[in-house]
Amino acid sequence: MPLLPAPVPVPLALEERHKDLVDPRRPVIAVPIDPEEVVPLRGYHVPAVQTFVLVGSVEVEDKGPARTQGPAHPLHDGGELRVNENRFGSLEIEIQDVRLLDVNGNAVTSLDSGDALRVELHFNNPQKIPAPIFGVTITRADGLVCYDTSTASAALQLTELRGRGSVALKIERLDLNGGEYFVDVGSYKNDWSYAYDYHWHVYSITVEPQPGEKGILRPPHHWEIGNLEGLEEIIIKSHGKES
């Protein structure tokens, strides 16, 4: 039976951890319980992998405790978290609620480009966990990573945690172009060796589109026309929210 129950984008820091062992020109394979079966790995998350082999005969061991089954966890929006479908990890820390909020603290499913976004993670861990890492990744539906950050990348060293708590990421401006995005969240062991709880493509946000504009980013900008028949430079149109 394959180790990968479903293809899931790997958090960037986990891929970074083994980047020196990977030949980018060749795929990476995981060796499942049955050694005769192999599953493509590069670009995918492998929850609770005991052993996987990187092409080139380099073996890496990850010994995160497996959570292969469990009851579905209902969400306030009517969806649910399903282990090994959109939820992965040991669940030593459980992210029990995730809230996407606007600047006024109201729950949002859509916003305008340049609006603020607050991502709140409410968690519980019955046992003491030393210095866990929390991360947030914003992706498009096609898997393109638009933004990836974590408490570790911000040099925020958490102390030993036990019990209920919360962490929040405040994005002062979300300068993405119009489209549908997912906000993936996770908690990880302090050396990035495995995930405690990783939610993939559960929380979506829509950035309202602007006609005629393409690409990923929509930074504040304006067009200017100068030297027009001797007239002074004029600003003809401004776009984006002011800082």
C-alpha positions as CSV (number, residue, x, y, z in Angstrom):
1,M,0.0,0.0,0.0
2,P,1.5,3.4,-1.0
3,L,2.7,5.7,1.7
4,L,1.1,8.7,0.0
5,P,-2.7,8.6,0.5
6,A,-3.0,11.7,-1.7
7,P,-0.6,14.1,-3.4
8,V,-0.1,17.1,-1.2
9,P,2.4,20.0,-1.8
10,V,5.3,19.7,0.7
11,P,5.9,22.8,2.9
12,L,8.9,24.6,1.5
13,A,11.0,24.3,4.6
14,L,10.7,20.5,4.6
15,E,11.9,20.3,1.0
16,E,14.7,22.8,1.8
17,R,15.9,20.4,4.6
18,H,16.9,17.8,2.0
19,K,17.7,20.0,-1.0
20,D,21.4,19.1,-1.0
21,L,20.5,15.4,-1.4
22,V,18.3,15.8,-4.4
23,D,19.3,15.9,-8.0
24,P,16.7,18.3,-9.4
25,R,16.9,16.6,-12.8
26,R,15.6,13.3,-11.5
27,P,12.5,12.4,-9.5
28,V,12.6,11.4,-5.9
29,I,10.9,8.2,-4.9
30,A,9.5,7.0,-1.6
31,V,9.8,3.3,-0.5
32,P,6.5,2.2,1.0
33,I,5.9,-0.7,3.4
34,D,5.9,-3.0,0.4
35,P,9.3,-2.5,-1.1
36,E,8.0,-3.5,-4.5
37,E,5.9,-0.4,-4.7
38,V,7.3,3.1,-5.1
39,V,5.5,6.5,-5.1
40,P,6.7,9.8,-6.6
41,L,7.7,12.1,-3.8
42,R,9.2,15.3,-5.1
43,G,6.8,18.2,-4.6
44,Y,4.6,16.1,-2.4
45,H,4.2,15.8,1.4
46,V,4.8,12.3,2.9
47,P,3.0,12.2,6.3
48,A,4.4,9.8,8.9
49,V,7.2,8.3,6.6
50,Q,9.5,6.0,8.5
51,T,12.0,5.7,5.6
52,F,12.2,7.1,2.2
53,V,15.0,6.9,-0.4
54,L,16.2,9.8,-2.5
55,V,17.3,8.8,-6.0
56,G,21.0,8.5,-5.9
57,S,21.1,5.9,-3.1
58,V,20.9,8.4,-0.4
59,E,18.6,7.3,2.5
60,V,16.9,9.7,4.9
61,E,14.9,8.6,7.9
62,D,12.0,10.6,9.3
63,K,10.5,9.0,12.4
64,G,7.4,11.0,13.0
65,P,4.7,9.0,14.7
66,A,2.0,8.0,12.3
67,R,-1.7,9.0,12.5
68,T,-3.3,6.9,9.8
69,Q,-6.9,7.2,10.8
70,G,-9.3,9.1,13.1
71,P,-12.7,10.7,13.1
72,A,-13.4,13.6,10.8
73,H,-13.2,17.0,12.5
74,P,-16.1,19.3,11.5
75,L,-15.5,22.9,10.6
76,H,-17.7,25.9,11.3
77,D,-18.2,26.5,7.6
78,G,-19.6,23.0,7.1
79,G,-16.5,21.4,5.8
80,E,-14.4,18.8,7.7
81,L,-10.9,17.8,8.3
82,R,-10.1,14.2,7.2
83,V,-7.0,12.4,8.3
84,N,-4.7,11.6,5.3
85,E,-7.0,13.4,2.9
86,N,-6.6,17.1,3.9
87,R,-5.0,16.7,7.3
88,F,-1.6,15.1,7.9
89,G,0.7,14.7,10.8
90,S,1.1,13.0,14.2
91,L,-1.5,15.3,15.9
92,E,0.7,15.7,18.9
93,I,-0.3,19.3,18.5
94,E,-3.8,19.7,17.0
95,I,-4.8,22.8,15.2
96,Q,-8.5,22.9,16.2
97,D,-9.6,26.1,14.5
98,V,-8.3,28.4,11.8
99,R,-9.8,31.8,11.2
100,L,-9.3,34.2,8.3
101,L,-10.1,37.7,9.4
102,D,-10.2,41.2,8.0
103,V,-8.8,44.3,9.6
104,N,-11.9,44.6,11.8
105,G,-11.7,41.0,13.0
106,N,-14.6,39.8,10.9
107,A,-14.4,36.4,9.3
108,V,-13.9,36.7,5.5
109,T,-14.0,34.4,2.5
110,S,-13.1,37.2,0.0
111,L,-11.3,40.5,0.0
112,D,-9.9,43.2,-2.3
113,S,-6.3,43.2,-3.4
114,G,-4.3,45.2,-0.8
115,D,-6.6,44.4,2.1
116,A,-5.1,43.1,5.4
117,L,-5.6,39.5,6.3
118,R,-5.1,37.9,9.7
119,V,-4.7,34.2,9.9
120,E,-5.4,32.8,13.4
121,L,-4.5,29.2,14.4
122,H,-6.0,27.9,17.6
123,F,-4.3,24.7,18.9
124,N,-4.2,22.2,21.7
125,N,-1.4,19.9,22.8
126,P,-2.0,17.8,25.9
127,Q,1.7,16.9,26.2
128,K,4.6,19.3,26.4
129,I,6.1,20.1,23.0
130,P,9.4,21.9,22.9
131,A,9.6,25.0,20.6
132,P,7.2,23.9,17.8
133,I,7.1,25.7,14.5
134,F,3.9,27.1,13.0
135,G,3.7,28.0,9.3
136,V,1.3,29.5,6.8
137,T,1.4,29.0,3.0
138,I,-0.8,30.7,0.4
139,T,-1.2,28.8,-2.8
140,R,-3.2,29.0,-6.0
141,A,-5.5,26.1,-6.8
142,D,-2.9,24.8,-9.3
143,G,-0.4,24.4,-6.4
144,L,1.7,27.5,-7.2
145,V,3.1,28.8,-3.9
146,C,2.4,32.6,-3.7
147,Y,3.7,33.1,-0.2
148,D,5.3,30.8,2.5
149,T,6.3,31.9,6.0
150,S,6.7,30.5,9.5
151,T,7.6,31.4,13.0
152,A,11.0,30.0,12.3
153,S,11.6,32.1,9.2
154,A,10.6,35.1,11.4
155,A,13.2,34.1,14.0
156,L,10.4,33.7,16.5
157,Q,11.5,31.1,19.0
158,L,8.5,29.6,20.8
159,T,9.0,28.2,24.3
160,E,7.8,24.8,25.4
161,L,4.1,24.6,24.9
162,R,1.4,22.6,26.6
163,G,-2.4,23.1,26.6
164,R,-4.5,25.4,24.5
165,G,-3.2,28.5,22.8
166,S,-3.2,30.5,19.6
167,V,-0.8,32.0,17.1
168,A,-1.7,34.6,14.5
169,L,-0.1,35.9,11.3
170,K,-1.1,39.4,10.3
171,I,-0.5,40.3,6.7
172,E,-0.7,44.1,6.5
173,R,-1.4,44.0,2.7
174,L,-2.3,41.0,0.6
175,D,-1.2,42.3,-2.8
176,L,-2.3,39.3,-4.9
177,N,-4.1,39.6,-8.1
178,G,-7.7,38.4,-8.4
179,G,-8.3,34.7,-8.1
180,E,-9.0,31.8,-5.8
181,Y,-6.3,30.9,-3.2
182,F,-5.8,28.5,-0.4
183,V,-4.3,29.3,3.0
184,D,-2.6,26.1,4.2
185,V,-1.5,26.0,7.8
186,G,0.7,23.6,9.8
187,S,2.6,22.9,13.1
188,Y,5.9,21.1,12.9
189,K,8.6,19.6,15.0
190,N,11.3,22.2,15.9
191,D,13.8,20.6,13.4
192,W,11.2,20.4,10.6
193,S,11.6,16.6,10.6
194,Y,7.8,16.0,10.5
195,A,4.4,17.7,10.9
196,Y,2.3,17.7,14.0
197,D,-0.7,18.9,12.1
198,Y,-0.9,20.1,8.5
199,H,-4.1,21.3,6.9
200,W,-4.0,21.3,3.1
201,H,-6.5,23.1,0.8
202,V,-9.0,23.4,3.6
203,Y,-9.3,27.2,3.9
204,S,-10.0,29.2,0.8
205,I,-9.9,32.9,0.1
206,T,-11.0,34.9,-3.0
207,V,-9.2,38.0,-4.1
208,E,-11.7,40.0,-6.1
209,P,-10.5,40.3,-9.7
210,Q,-9.8,43.5,-11.6
211,P,-10.7,43.6,-15.3
212,G,-7.7,43.4,-17.7
213,E,-5.0,42.6,-15.1
214,K,-3.1,39.3,-15.1
215,G,-0.3,37.8,-13.1
216,I,0.1,36.9,-9.4
217,L,0.9,40.2,-7.8
218,R,-1.1,43.4,-7.8
219,P,1.1,46.0,-6.0
220,P,0.0,49.6,-5.5
221,H,0.8,51.4,-8.8
222,H,-0.2,54.2,-11.1
223,W,0.4,55.3,-14.7
224,E,1.8,58.7,-15.6
225,I,2.0,60.6,-18.8
226,G,4.5,63.4,-19.2
227,N,5.6,65.9,-21.9
228,L,2.2,65.8,-23.6
229,E,2.3,68.7,-26.0
230,G,4.2,70.8,-23.5
231,L,1.8,70.0,-20.6
232,E,3.2,69.2,-17.2
233,E,3.4,65.6,-16.1
234,I,0.0,64.3,-15.1
235,I,-1.2,61.2,-13.3
236,I,-4.0,59.6,-15.3
237,K,-5.0,56.6,-13.2
238,S,-4.1,55.1,-9.9
239,H,-4.5,51.5,-8.9
240,G,-4.1,49.6,-5.7
241,K,-4.7,50.6,-2.1
242,E,-2.5,53.3,-0.7
243,S,-0.1,52.3,2.1
